[in-house]
Amino acid sequence: MGKLILFVLAAILVYLFFKSSKRRSGPRGGAENPRERAPERMVVCAHCGVHLPESEAVRQAERFFCCDEHRRLGG
């Protein structure tokens, strides 16, 4: 009975070891971790005042808008 308990404990330890090493290695396929990306500049819509990432904004001259409709209305 003692050998069975020892075997079960060893199996659990091996499982936990592989599970933790898999987590440490990160995602496979070169996928970028979202926490490691540089923060993106936030801009304000000139029409409604909503804050959004610069990459998602519609730009007209030096002003930013959240959508084409607000660009037409505010421009």
PyMOL Python script that loads the backbone (N, CA, C, O; Angstrom):
from pymol import cmd

cmd.read_pdbstr("""\
ATOM      1  N   MET A   1       0.821  -1.185   0.000  1.00  0.00           N
ATOM      2  CA  MET A   1       0.000   0.000   0.000  1.00  0.00           C
ATOM      3  C   MET A   1       0.872   1.258   0.000  1.00  0.00           C
ATOM      4  O   MET A   1       0.530   2.253  -0.639  1.00  0.00           O
ATOM      5  N   GLY A   2       1.973   1.211   0.703  1.00  0.00           N
ATOM      6  CA  GLY A   2       2.887   2.352   0.775  1.00  0.00           C
ATOM      7  C   GLY A   2       3.512   2.663  -0.571  1.00  0.00           C
ATOM      8  O   GLY A   2       3.713   3.826  -0.922  1.00  0.00           O
ATOM      9  N   LYS A   3       3.824   1.591  -1.337  1.00  0.00           N
ATOM     10  CA  LYS A   3       4.406   1.798  -2.661  1.00  0.00           C
ATOM     11  C   LYS A   3       3.403   2.457  -3.609  1.00  0.00           C
ATOM     12  O   LYS A   3       3.794   3.261  -4.456  1.00  0.00           O
ATOM     13  N   LEU A   4       2.128   2.130  -3.478  1.00  0.00           N
ATOM     14  CA  LEU A   4       1.080   2.715  -4.312  1.00  0.00           C
ATOM     15  C   LEU A   4       0.946   4.214  -4.038  1.00  0.00           C
ATOM     16  O   LEU A   4       0.845   5.014  -4.968  1.00  0.00           O
ATOM     17  N   ILE A   5       0.947   4.582  -2.777  1.00  0.00           N
ATOM     18  CA  ILE A   5       0.863   6.006  -2.411  1.00  0.00           C
ATOM     19  C   ILE A   5       2.085   6.750  -2.934  1.00  0.00           C
ATOM     20  O   ILE A   5       1.956   7.856  -3.458  1.00  0.00           O
ATOM     21  N   LEU A   6       3.259   6.160  -2.800  1.00  0.00           N
ATOM     22  CA  LEU A   6       4.484   6.772  -3.302  1.00  0.00           C
ATOM     23  C   LEU A   6       4.431   6.952  -4.819  1.00  0.00           C
ATOM     24  O   LEU A   6       4.861   7.984  -5.334  1.00  0.00           O
ATOM     25  N   PHE A   7       3.910   5.964  -5.534  1.00  0.00           N
ATOM     26  CA  PHE A   7       3.780   6.043  -6.986  1.00  0.00           C
ATOM     27  C   PHE A   7       2.810   7.152  -7.393  1.00  0.00           C
ATOM     28  O   PHE A   7       3.088   7.905  -8.326  1.00  0.00           O
ATOM     29  N   VAL A   8       1.680   7.255  -6.703  1.00  0.00           N
ATOM     30  CA  VAL A   8       0.694   8.301  -7.011  1.00  0.00           C
ATOM     31  C   VAL A   8       1.292   9.690  -6.761  1.00  0.00           C
ATOM     32  O   VAL A   8       1.113  10.593  -7.578  1.00  0.00           O
ATOM     33  N   LEU A   9       1.992   9.863  -5.654  1.00  0.00           N
ATOM     34  CA  LEU A   9       2.636  11.148  -5.366  1.00  0.00           C
ATOM     35  C   LEU A   9       3.683  11.505  -6.418  1.00  0.00           C
ATOM     36  O   LEU A   9       3.784  12.660  -6.833  1.00  0.00           O
ATOM     37  N   ALA A  10       4.458  10.517  -6.846  1.00  0.00           N
ATOM     38  CA  ALA A  10       5.461  10.768  -7.874  1.00  0.00           C
ATOM     39  C   ALA A  10       4.791  11.171  -9.187  1.00  0.00           C
ATOM     40  O   ALA A  10       5.270  12.076  -9.871  1.00  0.00           O
ATOM     41  N   ALA A  11       3.695  10.514  -9.544  1.00  0.00           N
ATOM     42  CA  ALA A  11       2.978  10.857 -10.773  1.00  0.00           C
ATOM     43  C   ALA A  11       2.429  12.276 -10.706  1.00  0.00           C
ATOM     44  O   ALA A  11       2.486  13.010 -11.693  1.00  0.00           O
ATOM     45  N   ILE A  12       1.897  12.670  -9.550  1.00  0.00           N
ATOM     46  CA  ILE A  12       1.379  14.035  -9.381  1.00  0.00           C
ATOM     47  C   ILE A  12       2.502  15.055  -9.510  1.00  0.00           C
ATOM     48  O   ILE A  12       2.323  16.089 -10.152  1.00  0.00           O
ATOM     49  N   LEU A  13       3.650  14.780  -8.912  1.00  0.00           N
ATOM     50  CA  LEU A  13       4.786  15.698  -9.006  1.00  0.00           C
ATOM     51  C   LEU A  13       5.275  15.854 -10.453  1.00  0.00           C
ATOM     52  O   LEU A  13       5.595  16.962 -10.882  1.00  0.00           O
ATOM     53  N   VAL A  14       5.332  14.758 -11.194  1.00  0.00           N
ATOM     54  CA  VAL A  14       5.749  14.808 -12.590  1.00  0.00           C
ATOM     55  C   VAL A  14       4.746  15.635 -13.400  1.00  0.00           C
ATOM     56  O   VAL A  14       5.144  16.459 -14.224  1.00  0.00           O
ATOM     57  N   TYR A  15       3.457  15.420 -13.168  1.00  0.00           N
ATOM     58  CA  TYR A  15       2.406  16.176 -13.864  1.00  0.00           C
ATOM     59  C   TYR A  15       2.541  17.674 -13.577  1.00  0.00           C
ATOM     60  O   TYR A  15       2.499  18.489 -14.498  1.00  0.00           O
ATOM     61  N   LEU A  16       2.700  18.033 -12.313  1.00  0.00           N
ATOM     62  CA  LEU A  16       2.829  19.449 -11.952  1.00  0.00           C
ATOM     63  C   LEU A  16       4.085  20.071 -12.547  1.00  0.00           C
ATOM     64  O   LEU A  16       4.067  21.233 -12.955  1.00  0.00           O
ATOM     65  N   PHE A  17       5.174  19.311 -12.601  1.00  0.00           N
ATOM     66  CA  PHE A  17       6.407  19.820 -13.176  1.00  0.00           C
ATOM     67  C   PHE A  17       6.219  20.155 -14.658  1.00  0.00           C
ATOM     68  O   PHE A  17       6.607  21.235 -15.104  1.00  0.00           O
ATOM     69  N   PHE A  18       5.627  19.235 -15.417  1.00  0.00           N
ATOM     70  CA  PHE A  18       5.429  19.478 -16.842  1.00  0.00           C
ATOM     71  C   PHE A  18       4.412  20.594 -17.082  1.00  0.00           C
ATOM     72  O   PHE A  18       4.553  21.365 -18.032  1.00  0.00           O
ATOM     73  N   LYS A  19       3.414  20.684 -16.251  1.00  0.00           N
ATOM     74  CA  LYS A  19       2.412  21.737 -16.391  1.00  0.00           C
ATOM     75  C   LYS A  19       3.039  23.107 -16.147  1.00  0.00           C
ATOM     76  O   LYS A  19       2.755  24.052 -16.883  1.00  0.00           O
ATOM     77  N   SER A  20       3.879  23.229 -15.136  1.00  0.00           N
ATOM     78  CA  SER A  20       4.506  24.518 -14.840  1.00  0.00           C
ATOM     79  C   SER A  20       5.553  24.892 -15.890  1.00  0.00           C
ATOM     80  O   SER A  20       5.693  26.070 -16.218  1.00  0.00           O
ATOM     81  N   SER A  21       6.291  23.915 -16.421  1.00  0.00           N
ATOM     82  CA  SER A  21       7.287  24.231 -17.441  1.00  0.00           C
ATOM     83  C   SER A  21       6.612  24.634 -18.746  1.00  0.00           C
ATOM     84  O   SER A  21       7.155  25.448 -19.493  1.00  0.00           O
ATOM     85  N   LYS A  22       5.456  24.085 -19.029  1.00  0.00           N
ATOM     86  CA  LYS A  22       4.706  24.458 -20.226  1.00  0.00           C
ATOM     87  C   LYS A  22       4.211  25.896 -20.104  1.00  0.00           C
ATOM     88  O   LYS A  22       4.253  26.647 -21.079  1.00  0.00           O
ATOM     89  N   ARG A  23       3.750  26.283 -18.939  1.00  0.00           N
ATOM     90  CA  ARG A  23       3.253  27.633 -18.702  1.00  0.00           C
ATOM     91  C   ARG A  23       4.385  28.652 -18.811  1.00  0.00           C
ATOM     92  O   ARG A  23       4.184  29.750 -19.331  1.00  0.00           O
ATOM     93  N   ARG A  24       5.569  28.295 -18.325  1.00  0.00           N
ATOM     94  CA  ARG A  24       6.714  29.190 -18.362  1.00  0.00           C
ATOM     95  C   ARG A  24       7.221  29.427 -19.773  1.00  0.00           C
ATOM     96  O   ARG A  24       7.719  30.512 -20.073  1.00  0.00           O
ATOM     97  N   SER A  25       7.107  28.439 -20.641  1.00  0.00           N
ATOM     98  CA  SER A  25       7.645  28.569 -21.989  1.00  0.00           C
ATOM     99  C   SER A  25       6.809  29.498 -22.849  1.00  0.00           C
ATOM    100  O   SER A  25       7.298  29.948 -23.886  1.00  0.00           O
ATOM    101  N   GLY A  26       5.570  29.810 -22.475  1.00  0.00           N
ATOM    102  CA  GLY A  26       4.729  30.739 -23.204  1.00  0.00           C
ATOM    103  C   GLY A  26       4.041  30.086 -24.376  1.00  0.00           C
ATOM    104  O   GLY A  26       4.197  28.887 -24.608  1.00  0.00           O
ATOM    105  N   PRO A  27       3.277  30.873 -25.121  1.00  0.00           N
ATOM    106  CA  PRO A  27       2.549  30.332 -26.267  1.00  0.00           C
ATOM    107  C   PRO A  27       3.494  29.931 -27.383  1.00  0.00           C
ATOM    108  O   PRO A  27       4.548  30.539 -27.571  1.00  0.00           O
ATOM    109  N   ARG A  28       3.109  28.906 -28.119  1.00  0.00           N
ATOM    110  CA  ARG A  28       3.943  28.430 -29.224  1.00  0.00           C
ATOM    111  C   ARG A  28       3.578  29.142 -30.510  1.00  0.00           C
ATOM    112  O   ARG A  28       2.522  29.770 -30.594  1.00  0.00           O
ATOM    113  N   GLY A  29       4.425  29.054 -31.498  1.00  0.00           N
ATOM    114  CA  GLY A  29       4.155  29.639 -32.796  1.00  0.00           C
ATOM    115  C   GLY A  29       4.556  31.097 -32.884  1.00  0.00           C
ATOM    116  O   GLY A  29       4.192  31.770 -33.848  1.00  0.00           O
ATOM    117  N   GLY A  30       5.285  31.602 -31.920  1.00  0.00           N
ATOM    118  CA  GLY A  30       5.760  32.972 -31.983  1.00  0.00           C
ATOM    119  C   GLY A  30       4.687  34.012 -31.696  1.00  0.00           C
ATOM    120  O   GLY A  30       4.881  35.188 -32.004  1.00  0.00           O
ATOM    121  N   ALA A  31       3.576  33.616 -31.122  1.00  0.00           N
ATOM    122  CA  ALA A  31       2.523  34.576 -30.805  1.00  0.00           C
ATOM    123  C   ALA A  31       3.023  35.530 -29.732  1.00  0.00           C
ATOM    124  O   ALA A  31       3.661  35.114 -28.765  1.00  0.00           O
ATOM    125  N   GLU A  32       2.732  36.792 -29.909  1.00  0.00           N
ATOM    126  CA  GLU A  32       3.199  37.805 -28.979  1.00  0.00           C
ATOM    127  C   GLU A  32       2.280  37.863 -27.765  1.00  0.00           C
ATOM    128  O   GLU A  32       1.057  37.824 -27.895  1.00  0.00           O
ATOM    129  N   ASN A  33       2.876  37.954 -26.601  1.00  0.00           N
ATOM    130  CA  ASN A  33       2.122  38.070 -25.367  1.00  0.00           C
ATOM    131  C   ASN A  33       1.561  39.482 -25.274  1.00  0.00           C
ATOM    132  O   ASN A  33       2.324  40.440 -25.400  1.00  0.00           O
ATOM    133  N   PRO A  34       0.245  39.654 -25.056  1.00  0.00           N
ATOM    134  CA  PRO A  34      -0.335  40.995 -25.004  1.00  0.00           C
ATOM    135  C   PRO A  34       0.280  41.882 -23.930  1.00  0.00           C
ATOM    136  O   PRO A  34       0.326  43.102 -24.090  1.00  0.00           O
ATOM    137  N   ARG A  35       0.751  41.293 -22.842  1.00  0.00           N
ATOM    138  CA  ARG A  35       1.352  42.090 -21.777  1.00  0.00           C
ATOM    139  C   ARG A  35       2.719  42.639 -22.179  1.00  0.00           C
ATOM    140  O   ARG A  35       3.201  43.583 -21.553  1.00  0.00           O
ATOM    141  N   GLU A  36       3.354  42.075 -23.203  1.00  0.00           N
ATOM    142  CA  GLU A  36       4.690  42.500 -23.601  1.00  0.00           C
ATOM    143  C   GLU A  36       4.665  43.572 -24.683  1.00  0.00           C
ATOM    144  O   GLU A  36       5.709  44.138 -25.008  1.00  0.00           O
ATOM    145  N   ARG A  37       3.495  43.862 -25.246  1.00  0.00           N
ATOM    146  CA  ARG A  37       3.403  44.892 -26.282  1.00  0.00           C
ATOM    147  C   ARG A  37       3.564  46.274 -25.681  1.00  0.00           C
ATOM    148  O   ARG A  37       3.210  46.506 -24.525  1.00  0.00           O
ATOM    149  N   ALA A  38       4.098  47.184 -26.469  1.00  0.00           N
ATOM    150  CA  ALA A  38       4.251  48.559 -26.021  1.00  0.00           C
ATOM    151  C   ALA A  38       2.871  49.219 -25.964  1.00  0.00           C
ATOM    152  O   ALA A  38       2.013  48.921 -26.795  1.00  0.00           O
ATOM    153  N   PRO A  39       2.651  50.102 -25.004  1.00  0.00           N
ATOM    154  CA  PRO A  39       1.363  50.781 -24.927  1.00  0.00           C
ATOM    155  C   PRO A  39       1.153  51.678 -26.148  1.00  0.00           C
ATOM    156  O   PRO A  39       2.097  52.258 -26.686  1.00  0.00           O
ATOM    157  N   GLU A  40      -0.096  51.775 -26.564  1.00  0.00           N
ATOM    158  CA  GLU A  40      -0.424  52.560 -27.747  1.00  0.00           C
ATOM    159  C   GLU A  40      -0.979  53.922 -27.327  1.00  0.00           C
ATOM    160  O   GLU A  40      -1.666  54.036 -26.312  1.00  0.00           O
ATOM    161  N   ARG A  41      -0.683  54.922 -28.099  1.00  0.00           N
ATOM    162  CA  ARG A  41      -1.145  56.279 -27.818  1.00  0.00           C
ATOM    163  C   ARG A  41      -2.666  56.349 -27.974  1.00  0.00           C
ATOM    164  O   ARG A  41      -3.219  55.852 -28.955  1.00  0.00           O
ATOM    165  N   MET A  42      -3.335  56.968 -27.001  1.00  0.00           N
ATOM    166  CA  MET A  42      -4.777  57.145 -27.040  1.00  0.00           C
ATOM    167  C   MET A  42      -5.092  58.548 -27.544  1.00  0.00           C
ATOM    168  O   MET A  42      -4.405  59.511 -27.204  1.00  0.00           O
ATOM    169  N   VAL A  43      -6.147  58.649 -28.362  1.00  0.00           N
ATOM    170  CA  VAL A  43      -6.591  59.937 -28.884  1.00  0.00           C
ATOM    171  C   VAL A  43      -8.063  60.135 -28.538  1.00  0.00           C
ATOM    172  O   VAL A  43      -8.748  59.191 -28.146  1.00  0.00           O
ATOM    173  N   VAL A  44      -8.542  61.366 -28.684  1.00  0.00           N
ATOM    174  CA  VAL A  44      -9.919  61.713 -28.343  1.00  0.00           C
ATOM    175  C   VAL A  44     -10.657  62.091 -29.618  1.00  0.00           C
ATOM    176  O   VAL A  44     -10.138  62.854 -30.434  1.00  0.00           O
ATOM    177  N   CYS A  45     -11.866  61.562 -29.795  1.00  0.00           N
ATOM    178  CA  CYS A  45     -12.702  61.924 -30.936  1.00  0.00           C
ATOM    179  C   CYS A  45     -13.073  63.400 -30.805  1.00  0.00           C
ATOM    180  O   CYS A  45     -13.565  63.837 -29.764  1.00  0.00           O
ATOM    181  N   ALA A  46     -12.831  64.167 -31.879  1.00  0.00           N
ATOM    182  CA  ALA A  46     -13.114  65.599 -31.867  1.00  0.00           C
ATOM    183  C   ALA A  46     -14.610  65.890 -31.849  1.00  0.00           C
ATOM    184  O   ALA A  46     -15.007  67.018 -31.560  1.00  0.00           O
ATOM    185  N   HIS A  47     -15.446  64.906 -32.149  1.00  0.00           N
ATOM    186  CA  HIS A  47     -16.890  65.130 -32.180  1.00  0.00           C
ATOM    187  C   HIS A  47     -17.571  64.719 -30.872  1.00  0.00           C
ATOM    188  O   HIS A  47     -18.309  65.510 -30.285  1.00  0.00           O
ATOM    189  N   CYS A  48     -17.328  63.492 -30.415  1.00  0.00           N
ATOM    190  CA  CYS A  48     -18.058  62.993 -29.237  1.00  0.00           C
ATOM    191  C   CYS A  48     -17.202  62.880 -27.978  1.00  0.00           C
ATOM    192  O   CYS A  48     -17.744  62.711 -26.886  1.00  0.00           O
ATOM    193  N   GLY A  49     -15.890  62.968 -28.104  1.00  0.00           N
ATOM    194  CA  GLY A  49     -15.013  62.941 -26.934  1.00  0.00           C
ATOM    195  C   GLY A  49     -14.605  61.565 -26.445  1.00  0.00           C
ATOM    196  O   GLY A  49     -13.973  61.450 -25.395  1.00  0.00           O
ATOM    197  N   VAL A  50     -14.955  60.511 -27.185  1.00  0.00           N
ATOM    198  CA  VAL A  50     -14.577  59.166 -26.756  1.00  0.00           C
ATOM    199  C   VAL A  50     -13.076  58.962 -26.966  1.00  0.00           C
ATOM    200  O   VAL A  50     -12.508  59.463 -27.936  1.00  0.00           O
ATOM    201  N   HIS A  51     -12.435  58.225 -26.054  1.00  0.00           N
ATOM    202  CA  HIS A  51     -11.013  57.905 -26.165  1.00  0.00           C
ATOM    203  C   HIS A  51     -10.868  56.573 -26.889  1.00  0.00           C
ATOM    204  O   HIS A  51     -11.602  55.625 -26.609  1.00  0.00           O
ATOM    205  N   LEU A  52      -9.914  56.503 -27.827  1.00  0.00           N
ATOM    206  CA  LEU A  52      -9.671  55.271 -28.563  1.00  0.00           C
ATOM    207  C   LEU A  52      -8.212  55.218 -28.991  1.00  0.00           C
ATOM    208  O   LEU A  52      -7.546  56.252 -29.056  1.00  0.00           O
ATOM    209  N   PRO A  53      -7.703  54.009 -29.285  1.00  0.00           N
ATOM    210  CA  PRO A  53      -6.312  53.878 -29.732  1.00  0.00           C
ATOM    211  C   PRO A  53      -6.113  54.593 -31.070  1.00  0.00           C
ATOM    212  O   PRO A  53      -7.005  54.595 -31.918  1.00  0.00           O
ATOM    213  N   GLU A  54      -4.964  55.184 -31.247  1.00  0.00           N
ATOM    214  CA  GLU A  54      -4.673  55.937 -32.471  1.00  0.00           C
ATOM    215  C   GLU A  54      -4.800  55.069 -33.718  1.00  0.00           C
ATOM    216  O   GLU A  54      -5.200  55.558 -34.774  1.00  0.00           O
ATOM    217  N   SER A  55      -4.464  53.789 -33.606  1.00  0.00           N
ATOM    218  CA  SER A  55      -4.536  52.896 -34.767  1.00  0.00           C
ATOM    219  C   SER A  55      -5.975  52.648 -35.222  1.00  0.00           C
ATOM    220  O   SER A  55      -6.192  52.277 -36.376  1.00  0.00           O
ATOM    221  N   GLU A  56      -6.957  52.844 -34.350  1.00  0.00           N
ATOM    222  CA  GLU A  56      -8.362  52.629 -34.701  1.00  0.00           C
ATOM    223  C   GLU A  56      -9.074  53.924 -35.069  1.00  0.00           C
ATOM    224  O   GLU A  56     -10.228  53.886 -35.498  1.00  0.00           O
ATOM    225  N   ALA A  57      -8.427  55.050 -34.915  1.00  0.00           N
ATOM    226  CA  ALA A  57      -9.053  56.351 -35.153  1.00  0.00           C
ATOM    227  C   ALA A  57      -9.024  56.715 -36.633  1.00  0.00           C
ATOM    228  O   ALA A  57      -8.168  56.259 -37.391  1.00  0.00           O
ATOM    229  N   VAL A  58      -9.982  57.548 -37.020  1.00  0.00           N
ATOM    230  CA  VAL A  58     -10.026  58.116 -38.367  1.00  0.00           C
ATOM    231  C   VAL A  58      -9.433  59.519 -38.252  1.00  0.00           C
ATOM    232  O   VAL A  58      -9.880  60.325 -37.436  1.00  0.00           O
ATOM    233  N   ARG A  59      -8.428  59.800 -39.073  1.00  0.00           N
ATOM    234  CA  ARG A  59      -7.708  61.065 -38.944  1.00  0.00           C
ATOM    235  C   ARG A  59      -8.055  61.994 -40.095  1.00  0.00           C
ATOM    236  O   ARG A  59      -8.133  61.576 -41.250  1.00  0.00           O
ATOM    237  N   GLN A  60      -8.261  63.254 -39.760  1.00  0.00           N
ATOM    238  CA  GLN A  60      -8.459  64.294 -40.769  1.00  0.00           C
ATOM    239  C   GLN A  60      -7.634  65.483 -40.319  1.00  0.00           C
ATOM    240  O   GLN A  60      -7.905  66.078 -39.276  1.00  0.00           O
ATOM    241  N   ALA A  61      -6.626  65.830 -41.109  1.00  0.00           N
ATOM    242  CA  ALA A  61      -5.655  66.871 -40.745  1.00  0.00           C
ATOM    243  C   ALA A  61      -5.046  66.498 -39.392  1.00  0.00           C
ATOM    244  O   ALA A  61      -4.454  65.426 -39.267  1.00  0.00           O
ATOM    245  N   GLU A  62      -5.177  67.345 -38.393  1.00  0.00           N
ATOM    246  CA  GLU A  62      -4.607  67.075 -37.073  1.00  0.00           C
ATOM    247  C   GLU A  62      -5.653  66.599 -36.077  1.00  0.00           C
ATOM    248  O   GLU A  62      -5.356  66.490 -34.887  1.00  0.00           O
ATOM    249  N   ARG A  63      -6.865  66.315 -36.529  1.00  0.00           N
ATOM    250  CA  ARG A  63      -7.955  65.897 -35.638  1.00  0.00           C
ATOM    251  C   ARG A  63      -8.247  64.408 -35.818  1.00  0.00           C
ATOM    252  O   ARG A  63      -8.066  63.851 -36.901  1.00  0.00           O
ATOM    253  N   PHE A  64      -8.697  63.787 -34.748  1.00  0.00           N
ATOM    254  CA  PHE A  64      -9.033  62.365 -34.756  1.00  0.00           C
ATOM    255  C   PHE A  64     -10.519  62.191 -34.500  1.00  0.00           C
ATOM    256  O   PHE A  64     -11.133  62.964 -33.765  1.00  0.00           O
ATOM    257  N   PHE A  65     -11.093  61.154 -35.123  1.00  0.00           N
ATOM    258  CA  PHE A  65     -12.503  60.833 -34.952  1.00  0.00           C
ATOM    259  C   PHE A  65     -12.644  59.332 -34.724  1.00  0.00           C
ATOM    260  O   PHE A  65     -11.782  58.550 -35.124  1.00  0.00           O
ATOM    261  N   CYS A  66     -13.751  58.935 -34.069  1.00  0.00           N
ATOM    262  CA  CYS A  66     -13.948  57.528 -33.770  1.00  0.00           C
ATOM    263  C   CYS A  66     -14.546  56.765 -34.962  1.00  0.00           C
ATOM    264  O   CYS A  66     -14.449  55.539 -35.010  1.00  0.00           O
ATOM    265  N   CYS A  67     -15.171  57.477 -35.936  1.00  0.00           N
ATOM    266  CA  CYS A  67     -15.761  56.819 -37.083  1.00  0.00           C
ATOM    267  C   CYS A  67     -15.898  57.838 -38.230  1.00  0.00           C
ATOM    268  O   CYS A  67     -15.730  59.040 -38.024  1.00  0.00           O
ATOM    269  N   ASP A  68     -16.198  57.351 -39.412  1.00  0.00           N
ATOM    270  CA  ASP A  68     -16.347  58.231 -40.574  1.00  0.00           C
ATOM    271  C   ASP A  68     -17.524  59.189 -40.417  1.00  0.00           C
ATOM    272  O   ASP A  68     -17.466  60.332 -40.869  1.00  0.00           O
ATOM    273  N   GLU A  69     -18.578  58.723 -39.783  1.00  0.00           N
ATOM    274  CA  GLU A  69     -19.758  59.586 -39.598  1.00  0.00           C
ATOM    275  C   GLU A  69     -19.394  60.810 -38.745  1.00  0.00           C
ATOM    276  O   GLU A  69     -19.793  61.929 -39.065  1.00  0.00           O
ATOM    277  N   HIS A  70     -18.652  60.600 -37.685  1.00  0.00           N
ATOM    278  CA  HIS A  70     -18.252  61.730 -36.842  1.00  0.00           C
ATOM    279  C   HIS A  70     -17.246  62.625 -37.570  1.00  0.00           C
ATOM    280  O   HIS A  70     -17.203  63.833 -37.341  1.00  0.00           O
ATOM    281  N   ARG A  71     -16.439  62.024 -38.446  1.00  0.00           N
ATOM    282  CA  ARG A  71     -15.521  62.843 -39.248  1.00  0.00           C
ATOM    283  C   ARG A  71     -16.317  63.762 -40.159  1.00  0.00           C
ATOM    284  O   ARG A  71     -15.973  64.937 -40.295  1.00  0.00           O
ATOM    285  N   ARG A  72     -17.375  63.255 -40.788  1.00  0.00           N
ATOM    286  CA  ARG A  72     -18.218  64.087 -41.672  1.00  0.00           C
ATOM    287  C   ARG A  72     -18.954  65.158 -40.863  1.00  0.00           C
ATOM    288  O   ARG A  72     -19.054  66.306 -41.296  1.00  0.00           O
ATOM    289  N   LEU A  73     -19.465  64.784 -39.697  1.00  0.00           N
ATOM    290  CA  LEU A  73     -20.210  65.754 -38.890  1.00  0.00           C
ATOM    291  C   LEU A  73     -19.323  66.800 -38.228  1.00  0.00           C
ATOM    292  O   LEU A  73     -19.707  67.962 -38.098  1.00  0.00           O
ATOM    293  N   GLY A  74     -18.130  66.374 -37.810  1.00  0.00           N
ATOM    294  CA  GLY A  74     -17.253  67.293 -37.094  1.00  0.00           C
ATOM    295  C   GLY A  74     -16.236  67.994 -37.972  1.00  0.00           C
ATOM    296  O   GLY A  74     -15.558  68.918 -37.522  1.00  0.00           O
ATOM    297  N   GLY A  75     -16.125  67.571 -39.207  1.00  0.00           N
ATOM    298  CA  GLY A  75     -15.090  68.120 -40.065  1.00  0.00           C
ATOM    299  C   GLY A  75     -15.613  69.232 -40.870  1.00  0.00           C
ATOM    300  O   GLY A  75     -14.876  69.823 -41.659  1.00  0.00           O
TER     301      GLY A  75
END
""", "prot")
cmd.dss("prot")
cmd.show_as("cartoon", "prot")
cmd.util.cbc("prot")
cmd.orient("prot")
